[in-house]
Amino acid sequence: MTSKSTSGLMIRGGTVLTMDPALGDVPQGDVRIESGRIVAVGPGLPVQAGDEVIDAKGMLVLPGLIDTHTHMWQGPLKGLGAAMWGMADYHQHIFALREKLSAEDMHDAAFATGVEMLDNGITTVLDFCHNVMTPAHAQRSLDGHHKTGQRVLFCYGMLGSFETLAADHVWRLAQVRALAAELPRGPDARVNLGMALGSLEYAGMSLFESEVACSRELGLPMSFHQNVAGQIHEIERAGLWGADMLPVHCNPALESELEVLAGHGCGISFTPESEVGDGRSTRVIARSHRLGVTPSLGIDVPSRVALDLFSQMRITFWLMRNEEAEAERNAGRWPLTRYPGVPFIQPRHLLEYVTVNAARAIGCGDQLGRVAPGCIADVLMLRAGAYSPSLGDPAAHVVLQASIADVDTVIVGGEISKRAGRLTHVDRADAITASKRMRERLFS
């Protein structure tokens, strides 16, 4: 069973990276949690009778990590896309498998992938489920999510079989309406509903517009793949753009299109290893950041990429630093020297990408992504290294030194999902078995 605090839960003596500008970092800090919310942060908080106390001495305490774009049905397919080269390979070897996955496969994939992500410190994920081939595919995916204890924004995928896209559109919208009526709503719900809009280049503006209208009517957040230059302007001219949209990738976006996003207060979801694997430009994340578009990160395709946001932070940091260094070399400024504004990207920015920025991207900026009073108690505790913690900025340690092996404790909504390195209410063996079942059904 999940370990749940009925009175109070106190995390004591850790280095708290609140990610809240008013609180900053709190060395030897305490975090008090009551009824699933953080109620106090600071040094030397009093322990009350009946409190459950977690000793965080020598550890880093930070918000649970948030992934803003992963196709969780691909989790059990890890390694299948390891040697892919570009989008043609992806469509041939991975995307084509959608037609073969059953509803039970979707259940096992959602469960197995969610457990692994939670084990790795990812407390919240936007599951971009673009494999809703039947109504049962969506329902069984949701059933799998409900079992993990992870916080999930289940974005119902409108992109099905290309041959029957328009015909299937009717029942997909009908199921979205039915699910919106029956699922709990709000940031305290573990599983919330969103819409994964059809890619505009495949669905066309008419279907895309009807999906947006349905989402707005139901109050659902939206996300979609944005891989074609000019689409953002096209959507804006159609009067559809809004802060409730999260575009993904955005590699070819024009500067003027990024300015549109900034004007609407939007973010983007960037999936660094996926972008590199598909041969796309990675420059959009720095361009977005500089223009006031808040970047966040996703794993995207676990068929070839590890379910590990620490590695995504690290590779993104070095990609962005490499771009800055290249610009300096091309300008004749070599060896590298520091001057105001250069280097632009700092390690702490990357931690913001997977906490405060990501929370804002999924519409929970006032509830998640910070260790601060009033926020939902999604908290991560990291061991600060087997030999010694890094010197200097603890955020730099998280981005450049930490790994999934350091994840000691995971708390979601005030409930302990992992403690001292062990999951408390689900079993890794069950997730392994679920992956094995899916693989056997798919490939036997």
C-alpha positions as CSV (number, residue, x, y, z in Angstrom):
1,M,0.0,0.0,0.0
2,T,1.0,3.6,-0.5
3,S,2.5,5.2,2.6
4,K,0.3,8.2,3.4
5,S,0.7,10.7,6.2
6,T,-2.5,11.1,8.2
7,S,-1.2,13.9,10.4
8,G,2.1,15.4,9.1
9,L,5.1,14.4,7.1
10,M,8.4,16.1,7.9
11,I,11.5,16.0,5.7
12,R,14.4,17.2,7.9
13,G,17.8,18.5,7.3
14,G,18.3,18.4,3.6
15,T,19.5,20.9,1.1
16,V,16.1,22.1,-0.3
17,L,16.1,23.5,-3.8
18,T,12.7,25.1,-3.7
19,M,12.8,26.4,-7.2
20,D,10.7,29.3,-5.8
21,P,12.4,32.7,-6.3
22,A,11.0,34.0,-3.0
23,L,12.5,31.1,-1.0
24,G,15.6,30.1,-3.0
25,D,17.8,27.3,-1.7
26,V,17.5,26.3,2.0
27,P,20.6,24.6,3.4
28,Q,19.8,22.2,6.2
29,G,16.2,22.9,5.5
30,D,12.9,21.2,6.5
31,V,9.8,20.6,4.6
32,R,6.4,20.0,6.3
33,I,3.6,18.3,4.5
34,E,0.0,18.0,5.6
35,S,-3.0,16.6,3.7
36,G,-0.9,16.3,0.5
37,R,0.2,19.9,0.5
38,I,3.4,21.6,1.5
39,V,2.6,23.9,4.4
40,A,6.1,25.1,5.6
41,V,9.7,25.2,4.3
42,G,12.6,26.5,6.4
43,P,15.4,25.5,8.8
44,G,14.5,24.1,12.2
45,L,10.8,23.6,11.8
46,P,9.1,22.0,14.9
47,V,8.2,18.4,14.7
48,Q,4.6,17.7,16.0
49,A,3.3,14.7,17.8
50,G,2.4,12.0,15.3
51,D,4.5,13.3,12.5
52,E,6.3,10.9,10.2
53,V,9.9,12.1,9.9
54,I,12.2,11.5,7.0
55,D,15.9,12.2,7.6
56,A,17.2,14.1,4.6
57,K,20.6,14.9,6.0
58,G,23.2,14.9,3.2
59,M,20.5,14.8,0.6
60,L,19.1,17.2,-2.0
61,V,15.3,17.9,-1.7
62,L,13.7,19.2,-4.8
63,P,10.4,19.2,-6.7
64,G,9.4,16.0,-8.4
65,L,10.5,16.0,-12.0
66,I,7.9,16.7,-14.8
67,D,8.1,15.2,-18.3
68,T,6.0,17.2,-20.8
69,H,6.1,14.8,-23.7
70,T,6.4,11.0,-23.8
71,H,4.6,8.3,-25.8
72,M,4.3,5.9,-22.9
73,W,3.0,3.0,-25.0
74,Q,6.5,2.6,-26.3
75,G,8.1,1.9,-22.9
76,P,8.2,-1.9,-23.3
77,L,9.7,-1.4,-26.8
78,K,12.9,0.0,-25.4
79,G,15.9,-0.7,-27.6
80,L,13.8,-1.4,-30.7
81,G,14.6,2.0,-32.0
82,A,18.2,2.2,-30.8
83,A,19.8,2.3,-34.3
84,M,17.1,4.3,-36.1
85,W,18.2,6.9,-38.5
86,G,15.6,9.7,-39.1
87,M,11.8,9.7,-39.3
88,A,11.6,7.1,-42.0
89,D,13.1,4.5,-39.7
90,Y,10.8,5.6,-36.9
91,H,7.7,5.2,-39.0
92,Q,8.8,1.8,-40.4
93,H,10.0,0.2,-37.2
94,I,8.1,1.8,-34.3
95,F,5.0,3.8,-35.5
96,A,3.8,1.0,-37.7
97,L,3.5,-1.2,-34.6
98,R,0.5,0.9,-33.4
99,E,-1.9,-1.2,-35.6
100,K,-0.7,-4.4,-33.8
101,L,-1.0,-3.3,-30.2
102,S,-4.1,-4.5,-28.4
103,A,-5.9,-2.6,-25.6
104,E,-4.3,-5.0,-23.1
105,D,-0.9,-4.1,-24.6
106,M,-1.7,-0.4,-23.9
107,H,-2.7,-1.2,-20.3
108,D,0.6,-3.1,-19.7
109,A,2.7,-0.4,-21.4
110,A,1.1,2.5,-19.4
111,F,1.6,0.6,-16.1
112,A,5.2,-0.6,-16.8
113,T,6.3,2.8,-18.1
114,G,4.7,4.7,-15.3
115,V,6.3,2.6,-12.6
116,E,9.8,3.0,-14.2
117,M,9.4,6.7,-14.6
118,L,8.2,7.1,-11.0
119,D,11.1,4.9,-9.8
120,N,13.4,7.4,-11.7
121,G,12.0,10.5,-10.0
122,I,9.5,11.5,-12.6
123,T,6.4,12.3,-10.6
124,T,4.4,13.9,-13.4
125,V,4.2,13.1,-17.1
126,L,2.2,14.2,-20.1
127,D,1.4,11.0,-21.8
128,F,0.9,11.9,-25.5
129,C,-1.1,8.8,-26.3
130,H,-1.2,8.8,-30.1
131,N,-2.2,5.1,-30.2
132,V,-5.9,5.3,-29.5
133,M,-6.9,2.8,-32.2
134,T,-10.2,1.8,-30.4
135,P,-12.1,3.2,-27.4
136,A,-10.7,0.3,-25.3
137,H,-7.1,1.4,-26.1
138,A,-7.8,4.7,-24.3
139,Q,-9.7,3.1,-21.4
140,R,-7.2,0.4,-20.7
141,S,-4.3,2.9,-20.8
142,L,-6.1,5.0,-18.2
143,D,-6.6,1.8,-16.1
144,G,-2.9,1.2,-16.2
145,H,-2.1,4.8,-15.2
146,H,-4.5,4.6,-12.2
147,K,-2.5,1.7,-10.8
148,T,0.9,3.4,-10.7
149,G,0.4,6.4,-8.4
150,Q,2.2,8.6,-10.8
151,R,0.6,12.0,-11.7
152,V,-0.4,11.8,-15.4
153,L,-1.9,14.2,-17.9
154,F,-3.4,11.7,-20.3
155,C,-3.5,13.5,-23.6
156,Y,-6.0,11.5,-25.7
157,G,-4.5,11.0,-29.2
158,M,-6.6,12.1,-32.2
159,L,-4.1,10.8,-34.7
160,G,-5.2,7.2,-35.6
161,S,-4.9,5.3,-38.8
162,F,-4.3,7.7,-41.7
163,E,-6.7,5.8,-43.9
164,T,-9.7,6.2,-41.5
165,L,-8.7,9.4,-39.8
166,A,-11.8,11.4,-40.7
167,A,-14.2,8.6,-40.0
168,D,-12.7,7.7,-36.7
169,H,-12.7,11.3,-35.6
170,V,-16.4,11.1,-34.6
171,W,-16.0,8.3,-32.0
172,R,-12.8,9.8,-30.7
173,L,-14.4,13.1,-29.9
174,A,-17.4,11.3,-28.4
175,Q,-15.1,9.3,-26.1
176,V,-13.2,12.4,-25.1
177,R,-16.5,14.0,-24.0
178,A,-17.5,10.9,-22.1
179,L,-14.1,10.7,-20.3
180,A,-14.2,14.4,-19.5
181,A,-17.5,13.8,-17.8
182,E,-16.4,10.9,-15.7
183,L,-12.8,11.5,-14.7
184,P,-11.9,13.6,-11.6
185,R,-10.6,17.1,-12.5
186,G,-8.0,19.3,-11.0
187,P,-4.4,19.3,-9.8
188,D,-5.1,17.0,-6.9
189,A,-6.3,14.2,-9.2
190,R,-3.6,11.8,-10.1
191,V,-4.9,11.3,-13.7
192,N,-6.2,14.2,-15.7
193,L,-7.5,14.4,-19.2
194,G,-6.0,16.4,-22.1
195,M,-6.1,16.3,-25.8
196,A,-3.2,15.2,-28.2
197,L,-4.3,17.1,-31.3
198,G,-3.8,15.6,-34.7
199,S,-0.6,16.8,-36.4
200,L,-1.8,19.6,-38.7
201,E,0.1,18.3,-41.7
202,Y,-1.8,15.0,-41.5
203,A,-5.2,16.0,-40.0
204,G,-5.7,19.2,-41.9
205,M,-7.1,22.5,-40.5
206,S,-10.8,21.4,-40.4
207,L,-10.2,18.4,-38.1
208,F,-7.7,20.3,-36.1
209,E,-10.1,23.2,-35.6
210,S,-12.8,20.8,-34.4
211,E,-10.4,19.2,-31.9
212,V,-9.5,22.6,-30.5
213,A,-13.1,23.6,-30.2
214,C,-13.9,20.4,-28.3
215,S,-11.0,20.9,-26.0
216,R,-11.9,24.5,-25.2
217,E,-15.5,23.5,-24.6
218,L,-14.4,20.9,-22.1
219,G,-11.6,22.9,-20.6
220,L,-8.9,20.4,-21.6
221,P,-5.2,21.3,-22.1
222,M,-3.8,20.5,-25.5
223,S,-0.5,19.4,-27.0
224,F,0.5,18.6,-30.5
225,H,3.5,17.8,-32.7
226,Q,4.8,21.0,-34.4
227,N,7.3,20.0,-37.2
228,V,6.5,22.3,-40.1
229,A,7.6,25.9,-40.5
230,G,4.7,28.3,-40.8
231,Q,2.2,26.2,-38.9
232,I,2.2,28.5,-35.8
233,H,1.3,31.5,-38.0
234,E,-1.4,29.4,-39.7
235,I,-3.0,28.5,-36.4
236,E,-2.7,32.0,-35.1
237,R,-4.4,33.4,-38.3
238,A,-7.2,30.9,-37.7
239,G,-7.8,32.4,-34.3
240,L,-7.0,29.2,-32.5
241,W,-3.8,29.8,-30.6
242,G,-4.0,30.1,-26.8
243,A,-2.0,29.5,-23.7
244,D,-3.7,26.1,-23.2
245,M,-1.6,24.7,-26.1
246,L,1.7,23.1,-25.8
247,P,3.5,22.5,-29.1
248,V,6.2,19.9,-29.2
249,H,9.6,19.9,-31.0
250,C,9.1,23.3,-32.9
251,N,12.5,22.9,-34.5
252,P,11.7,24.8,-37.7
253,A,9.7,27.6,-36.0
254,L,10.4,31.1,-37.3
255,E,11.5,33.8,-34.9
256,S,8.2,35.6,-35.5
257,E,6.3,32.4,-34.6
258,L,8.2,32.1,-31.4
259,E,7.2,35.7,-30.7
260,V,3.6,34.6,-31.1
261,L,4.1,31.8,-28.5
262,A,5.7,34.3,-26.1
263,G,2.8,36.7,-26.6
264,H,0.4,34.0,-25.5
265,G,2.5,33.0,-22.5
266,C,3.2,29.6,-24.1
267,G,6.0,27.1,-23.6
268,I,7.4,24.4,-25.8
269,S,8.2,20.8,-25.1
270,F,11.7,19.9,-26.4
271,T,12.9,16.3,-26.6
272,P,16.7,16.6,-27.0
273,E,17.7,13.0,-27.7
274,S,14.8,12.5,-30.0
275,E,15.6,15.7,-31.9
276,V,19.2,14.6,-32.4
277,G,18.1,11.1,-33.4
278,D,15.8,12.4,-36.1
279,G,18.4,14.8,-37.4
280,R,16.5,17.9,-36.4
281,S,18.1,21.2,-35.4
282,T,18.3,21.7,-31.7
283,R,18.7,25.4,-31.8
284,V,15.0,26.2,-31.1
285,I,15.3,25.7,-27.3
286,A,17.9,28.5,-26.9
287,R,15.9,30.7,-29.3
288,S,12.7,30.1,-27.4
289,H,14.3,30.8,-24.0
290,R,15.8,34.1,-25.2
291,L,12.5,35.2,-26.6
292,G,10.5,34.5,-23.4
293,V,9.0,31.1,-24.5
294,T,9.4,28.8,-21.5
295,P,11.0,25.5,-22.5
296,S,10.3,22.2,-20.9
297,L,11.7,18.7,-21.6
298,G,10.3,15.4,-22.6
299,I,11.7,11.9,-23.2
300,D,9.4,11.4,-26.2
301,V,10.2,7.9,-27.6
302,P,11.3,5.4,-24.9
303,S,11.6,2.8,-27.7
304,R,15.1,4.3,-28.1
305,V,15.6,6.8,-25.3
306,A,16.0,6.0,-21.6
307,L,13.2,7.0,-19.2
308,D,15.6,9.4,-17.5
309,L,15.1,13.2,-17.2
310,F,18.6,13.6,-15.7
311,S,20.2,12.6,-18.9
312,Q,17.8,14.8,-20.9
313,M,18.8,17.8,-18.7
314,R,22.5,17.1,-19.2
315,I,22.5,16.6,-23.0
316,T,20.3,19.7,-23.4
317,F,22.8,21.8,-21.3
318,W,25.7,20.7,-23.4
319,L,23.9,21.0,-26.7
320,M,23.1,24.6,-25.8
321,R,26.6,25.3,-24.6
322,N,28.0,23.9,-27.8
323,E,25.8,26.2,-29.9
324,E,27.0,29.2,-27.9
325,A,30.7,28.1,-28.3
326,E,30.2,27.6,-32.0
327,A,28.8,31.1,-32.3
328,E,31.8,32.5,-30.5
329,R,34.2,30.6,-32.7
330,N,32.4,31.8,-35.9
331,A,32.7,35.4,-34.6
332,G,36.5,35.0,-34.1
333,R,36.2,35.0,-30.3
334,W,38.5,32.1,-29.5
335,P,39.7,31.0,-26.9
336,L,36.4,31.4,-25.1
337,T,36.1,34.3,-22.7
338,R,33.2,35.4,-20.4
339,Y,31.5,38.7,-21.0
340,P,28.0,40.0,-20.1
341,G,25.4,37.6,-21.4
342,V,27.8,34.9,-22.5
343,P,27.5,32.1,-21.7
344,F,23.8,32.5,-21.6
345,I,22.6,29.0,-20.4
346,Q,23.3,27.9,-16.8
347,P,22.8,24.5,-15.2
348,R,20.0,25.9,-13.0
349,H,18.0,26.8,-16.1
350,L,17.8,23.1,-17.0
351,L,16.4,22.2,-13.6
352,E,13.8,24.9,-14.2
353,Y,12.9,23.3,-17.5
354,V,11.8,20.0,-15.7
355,T,10.1,21.7,-12.7
356,V,8.6,25.2,-12.8
357,N,8.6,25.5,-16.6
358,A,7.1,22.1,-17.0
359,A,4.4,22.7,-14.4
360,R,3.4,25.9,-16.2
361,A,3.4,24.1,-19.6
362,I,0.8,21.6,-18.4
363,G,-1.4,24.2,-16.7
364,C,-0.3,23.6,-13.1
365,G,2.2,26.4,-12.6
366,D,0.6,27.5,-9.4
367,Q,0.4,24.0,-8.0
368,L,3.5,22.0,-9.0
369,G,7.1,22.4,-9.8
370,R,8.1,24.1,-6.5
371,V,8.8,23.1,-2.9
372,A,6.8,26.0,-1.4
373,P,3.9,26.5,0.9
374,G,0.6,25.9,-0.8
375,C,2.0,23.6,-3.5
376,I,1.1,20.0,-4.0
377,A,3.6,17.8,-2.2
378,D,5.4,16.2,-5.2
379,V,8.9,16.0,-3.8
380,L,12.1,14.2,-4.8
381,M,15.0,13.3,-2.5
382,L,18.4,12.6,-4.1
383,R,21.5,11.1,-2.5
384,A,24.2,13.6,-3.2
385,G,26.8,11.2,-4.6
386,A,28.3,8.0,-3.2
387,Y,31.6,9.6,-2.6
388,S,30.9,13.3,-2.0
389,P,28.4,16.0,-3.1
390,S,29.5,18.6,-5.7
391,L,30.9,21.9,-4.6
392,G,29.0,25.0,-5.5
393,D,25.5,25.3,-6.8
394,P,23.4,22.2,-5.8
395,A,21.3,22.7,-9.0
396,A,24.5,22.1,-11.0
397,H,24.9,18.9,-9.1
398,V,21.4,17.7,-10.1
399,V,21.9,18.6,-13.7
400,L,25.5,17.6,-14.3
401,Q,26.3,14.9,-11.7
402,A,23.1,13.2,-10.5
403,S,21.6,10.1,-12.0
404,I,18.5,7.9,-11.6
405,A,20.6,5.7,-9.2
406,D,20.6,8.6,-6.7
407,V,16.8,8.7,-6.4
408,D,16.2,7.8,-2.8
409,T,12.7,9.0,-2.0
410,V,9.7,10.0,-4.2
411,I,6.6,11.6,-2.8
412,V,3.5,12.3,-4.8
413,G,0.7,14.3,-3.3
414,G,2.1,13.7,0.1
415,E,2.2,10.0,-0.3
416,I,5.5,8.1,-0.2
417,S,5.9,6.2,-3.5
418,K,9.6,5.3,-3.0
419,R,11.7,5.3,0.2
420,A,15.3,4.5,0.8
421,G,15.5,3.3,-2.8
422,R,12.5,0.9,-2.7
423,L,9.1,1.4,-4.3
424,T,6.5,1.2,-1.5
425,H,3.2,0.4,-3.2
426,V,4.0,-1.1,-6.6
427,D,6.6,-3.8,-7.4
428,R,9.3,-3.5,-10.0
429,A,8.7,-7.1,-10.8
430,D,5.1,-6.4,-11.7
431,A,6.3,-3.7,-14.2
432,I,8.8,-6.1,-15.7
433,T,6.2,-8.8,-16.0
434,A,3.8,-6.3,-17.8
435,S,6.5,-5.4,-20.3
436,K,7.2,-9.1,-20.9
437,R,3.6,-9.8,-21.5
438,M,3.3,-7.1,-24.1
439,R,6.4,-8.2,-25.9
440,E,5.3,-11.8,-26.0
441,R,1.9,-10.9,-27.4
442,L,3.4,-8.5,-30.0
443,F,6.4,-10.6,-31.2
444,S,5.5,-14.2,-30.6
